[in-house]
Amino acid sequence: MTEWTTEHGRRLLEADAILFDKDGTLLDFTAMWGFWADLVLEAFRGRLAEEGLALCEEAVPGIWGTKADAAGRTVDYDRRGPLAMGTMEEVYAVLVWHGYRAGLSWAESKVIVRSCLIQADAEMEIARPARLLPGVREFLERCRALGIPLGVVTADDTDSALRHLRWLGIEDYFDAVVGTDLAERGKPFPDLCLLACERLGAPSSRTAVIGDTDGDMEMARAAGALLKVGIGPAETFRLADFAVPSFERLLSGAVKK
């Protein structure tokens, strides 16, 4: 992986289109999905307790790849883990399995997990914990000023993604929002990227992809994207063309003569 340079910034802003992952790229992943994970797990513990059962607490960080503080609140996540890279159905299935391990039947666990997800989603709608990462709005404004079509490709469902973008007040920047429910295969396969490129009218070979996991980078590679840009610590990525720690750093090199 090469270091971020002004030349990379020029290439990025010369793309025919730019696609963004949503969670961990545009919005603060922990503020959003850490909050959600804590809601779901709290509800799930309660439902298990009603059945005289309990989760193995030592196993909780491994359920979805989360890290908690001393009070048990999620404060970080594994960028290689299921919460970061999985679809909602995959995240759902992982928790169902842990319910089965705790002593529920598979069917009982499915029903209980689904009810916990519904409860958490209702509480999320009230709290709306989505937070833009620093520099995101400014970067979107830069792209808008240059007339670059923008899209979102996410492991989330499309309706949820649109709702979160509305919470953040940035939905109008994007001409295409493609969730896993719209494609046969989600990340790391190329389907989401190719569909978004089709909707934007841009060839994938002239489209840049910005994301926070190697799942995003593999999707972009498989689709033949022009550039694969990692947002976050460089050591997080094996497949990115280059990585930058933040959109603020990206903006500092994103110039166009």
C-alpha positions in Angstrom: 0.0 0.0 0.0 1.4 3.4 -1.0 1.3 6.6 1.1 -1.4 9.1 0.5 -0.2 11.8 -1.9 -1.5 14.9 -3.7 -1.4 12.8 -6.9 -3.8 10.3 -5.3 -6.0 13.2 -4.4 -6.1 14.4 -8.0 -6.8 10.9 -9.3 -9.6 10.6 -6.8 -11.3 13.8 -7.9 -10.8 12.9 -11.5 -13.0 9.8 -11.1 -16.3 9.7 -13.0 -18.0 8.7 -9.8 -17.2 7.9 -6.1 -18.9 5.3 -4.0 -18.9 5.3 -0.2 -19.5 2.7 2.4 -21.8 4.0 5.0 -21.0 2.7 8.5 -17.6 3.5 9.7 -16.9 5.6 6.6 -19.5 8.3 6.5 -20.8 7.9 10.1 -19.2 7.0 13.4 -19.6 3.2 13.6 -19.3 2.9 17.3 -21.7 5.7 18.1 -24.3 4.1 15.8 -23.8 0.3 15.9 -22.2 0.1 19.3 -25.4 1.7 20.7 -27.5 -0.7 18.7 -25.5 -3.8 19.8 -25.8 -2.8 23.4 -29.6 -2.4 23.0 -30.0 -5.8 21.4 -27.7 -7.7 23.8 -29.4 -6.1 26.8 -32.8 -7.2 25.5 -31.5 -10.6 24.6 -30.0 -11.1 28.1 -33.4 -10.2 29.6 -35.3 -12.7 27.4 -32.8 -15.5 28.2 -33.1 -14.7 31.9 -36.9 -15.2 31.6 -36.1 -18.7 30.4 -33.6 -19.3 33.2 -30.7 -19.1 30.7 -27.7 -16.8 30.3 -25.1 -15.9 27.7 -21.5 -16.8 28.4 -20.3 -13.3 29.1 -16.7 -14.2 28.2 -18.0 -14.9 24.7 -19.9 -11.7 24.2 -17.1 -9.7 22.5 -16.8 -12.6 20.0 -20.5 -12.6 19.1 -20.2 -9.7 16.7 -16.6 -8.5 17.1 -17.1 -5.7 19.7 -15.0 -4.3 22.5 -16.6 -3.0 25.7 -15.5 -0.8 28.6 -15.6 -1.7 32.3 -19.3 -0.9 32.4 -20.0 -3.2 29.5 -20.7 -0.5 26.9 -19.4 -1.0 23.4 -16.5 1.3 22.7 -14.8 -0.2 19.7 -15.2 -2.9 17.0 -13.2 -5.4 15.0 -13.1 -4.1 11.4 -12.7 -7.7 10.3 -15.7 -8.9 12.3 -19.4 -9.6 11.6 -20.8 -6.4 12.9 -18.4 -4.4 10.7 -18.6 -6.5 7.6 -21.8 -8.7 7.8 -25.3 -8.2 6.5 -28.1 -7.8 8.9 -29.2 -11.3 8.2 -25.7 -12.6 9.1 -25.6 -10.6 12.3 -29.1 -11.9 13.1 -28.0 -15.5 12.5 -24.9 -15.2 14.6 -27.0 -14.2 17.7 -29.5 -16.9 17.0 -26.7 -19.4 17.2 -25.6 -18.0 20.5 -29.2 -18.3 21.8 -29.1 -22.0 20.7 -25.8 -22.4 22.5 -27.3 -20.9 25.7 -30.1 -23.6 25.7 -32.9 -22.3 23.4 -34.2 -24.3 20.5 -33.2 -22.9 17.2 -36.8 -21.8 16.5 -37.1 -20.2 20.0 -33.9 -18.4 19.5 -35.0 -17.0 16.1 -38.2 -15.7 17.5 -36.5 -14.1 20.5 -33.7 -12.5 18.5 -36.1 -11.1 16.0 -38.1 -9.5 18.7 -35.0 -8.0 20.3 -34.0 -6.5 16.9 -37.4 -4.9 16.5 -37.2 -3.5 20.0 -33.7 -2.1 19.4 -34.8 -0.5 16.0 -37.7 1.3 17.7 -35.3 2.7 20.3 -32.8 3.7 17.7 -35.5 5.7 15.9 -36.0 7.7 19.1 -32.3 8.1 19.9 -31.0 8.6 16.4 -27.4 8.1 17.4 -25.9 8.6 13.9 -22.9 11.0 13.9 -21.0 12.2 10.9 -17.3 11.5 10.9 -15.1 14.7 10.8 -14.6 16.1 7.3 -17.3 14.0 5.6 -19.7 16.9 4.8 -16.8 19.1 3.6 -15.6 16.3 1.3 -19.1 15.7 -0.1 -19.4 19.5 -0.7 -16.1 19.4 -2.6 -17.3 16.5 -4.8 -20.6 18.3 -5.4 -18.8 21.5 -6.4 -16.8 19.4 -8.9 -20.0 17.7 -10.3 -18.8 14.2 -9.3 -21.8 11.7 -9.0 -21.8 10.0 -5.6 -23.3 6.8 -4.3 -23.5 4.7 -1.2 -22.9 0.9 -1.1 -23.7 -0.7 2.2 -24.1 -4.1 3.9 -27.2 -2.5 5.5 -30.6 -2.8 3.9 -31.4 0.1 1.5 -34.4 1.5 3.5 -32.3 1.6 6.7 -29.4 3.2 4.9 -31.7 5.9 3.5 -33.1 6.5 7.0 -29.6 6.9 8.5 -28.5 9.3 5.7 -31.7 11.4 6.4 -30.8 11.4 10.1 -27.4 12.8 9.2 -28.9 15.3 6.7 -26.7 14.1 3.8 -29.1 12.1 1.7 -29.3 14.7 -1.0 -25.6 14.3 -1.9 -26.2 10.8 -3.3 -27.6 9.8 -6.6 -27.6 6.1 -5.8 -28.0 4.2 -2.5 -27.6 0.5 -2.8 -28.0 -1.9 0.1 -27.5 -5.6 0.3 -31.2 -6.3 -0.3 -30.9 -5.0 -3.9 -28.2 -7.4 -5.0 -27.8 -11.2 -5.2 -24.6 -11.0 -3.2 -23.3 -8.5 -0.7 -19.8 -7.4 0.1 -17.1 -8.6 -0.5 -18.6 -9.6 -3.9 -18.7 -6.9 -6.6 -22.5 -6.8 -7.1 -23.3 -3.7 -5.0 -20.5 -1.7 -6.7 -21.5 -2.8 -10.2 -25.2 -1.9 -9.5 -24.3 1.5 -8.1 -22.1 2.2 -11.1 -24.9 1.3 -13.4 -27.3 3.6 -11.6 -24.8 6.4 -11.7 -24.0 5.8 -15.4 -20.3 5.4 -14.7 -18.0 2.5 -15.5 -16.5 0.7 -12.5 -13.1 1.2 -14.1 -13.6 5.0 -13.7 -15.2 4.8 -10.2 -13.4 5.2 -6.8 -14.5 3.4 -3.7 -14.0 4.7 -0.2 -14.5 2.4 2.8 -13.3 1.3 6.2 -12.8 -2.4 5.8 -11.1 -4.8 3.5 -14.6 -6.1 2.6 -15.1 -2.7 0.8 -11.7 -3.0 -0.8 -12.3 -6.5 -2.1 -15.7 -5.5 -3.5 -14.0 -2.7 -5.3 -11.2 -4.9 -6.5 -13.6 -7.5 -7.8 -15.6 -4.8 -9.6 -12.4 -3.4 -11.3 -12.7 0.0 -9.6 -10.3 2.8 -10.4 -9.2 3.4 -6.8 -9.7 1.6 -3.5 -9.4 4.1 -0.7 -9.3 3.0 3.0 -10.5 5.4 5.7 -8.9 4.5 9.0 -5.6 3.0 10.4 -3.3 1.8 7.6 -2.7 -1.5 9.4 -6.5 -2.2 9.0 -6.1 -2.7 5.2 -4.3 -5.2 3.1 -6.2 -4.5 -0.2 -6.5 -0.7 -0.3 -4.5 1.3 -2.9 -3.8 3.7 0.0 -5.3 4.5 3.4 -5.8 7.8 5.1 -6.8 8.2 8.8 -9.8 10.6 8.1 -11.7 12.6 5.6 -9.9 15.7 7.0 -6.6 14.2 5.8 -8.3 13.1 2.5 -9.4 16.7 2.0 -5.9 18.1 2.6 -4.6 16.2 -0.4 -7.8 16.2 -2.6 -6.9 19.1 -4.9 -7.6 19.5 -8.6 -5.8 21.8 -10.9 
